[in-house]
Amino acid sequence: MQIYITDEAVDWLIEEMDLEAGDQVRFFPKYGGDSVFQQGFSVGMGLETAPTPETTVEKKEITFQVDEKDAWFFDGNDLEVVLENDEVKFEKKDN
């Protein structure tokens, strides 16, 4: 699995989460809601370090991660983070 994140989404996250160079953002499954990955779960994110990263990408000096214990949620799919209508949206990346 890979994480793809657009520059616009990174800029939005930097502003909304008050991120600074060197910060780490972890994506994880959150019970409740819906996603393109699993019914009954949505994508959560937090300013924290993944204990055992499954995948990592750095953009604009911010590290984005998914922990290996959360990889089941993405079911082998790549995560694409985009900005749509001034909101962050989580999608499956088309390969």
C-alpha positions, -999 to 999 in steps of 0.1 A, spaced: 0 0 0 10 36 -7 -1 70 4 -6 96 -23 -15 132 -12 -19 162 -33 -1 195 -26 -34 212 -21 -45 186 5 -11 190 23 -15 228 24 -51 224 38 -39 200 65 -10 222 74 -33 251 79 -62 232 96 -40 211 119 -14 238 125 13 215 113 50 224 113 80 209 96 89 176 111 53 168 123 39 133 116 2 126 107 -12 91 111 -42 78 91 -62 51 108 -97 34 108 -123 51 129 -154 32 139 -185 48 125 -194 65 92 -185 51 58 -156 51 35 -146 37 1 -124 12 21 -148 -4 47 -184 0 55 -190 12 91 -156 28 93 -142 62 83 -107 74 79 -93 91 110 -62 111 113 -41 124 141 -9 142 149 10 112 160 37 87 150 27 52 137 45 27 161 53 3 132 47 21 99 33 0 70 38 29 46 51 65 49 53 95 26 68 129 32 54 160 16 64 196 24 84 184 54 54 166 70 54 128 73 21 109 66 18 73 78 -4 42 82 6 18 109 8 -19 100 -19 -28 125 -43 -5 105 -34 -18 70 -64 -42 71 -87 -13 68 -73 -3 34 -76 -39 22 -45 -37 0 -56 -5 -17 -35 27 -20 -48 58 -1 -52 90 -21 -58 122 -1 -72 151 -22 -89 184 -16 -124 187 -29 -148 215 -22 -124 229 4 -125 196 23 -101 167 25 -114 136 9 -100 100 12 -101 79 -19 -88 46 -34 -59 55 -57 -65 43 -93 -35 23 -105 
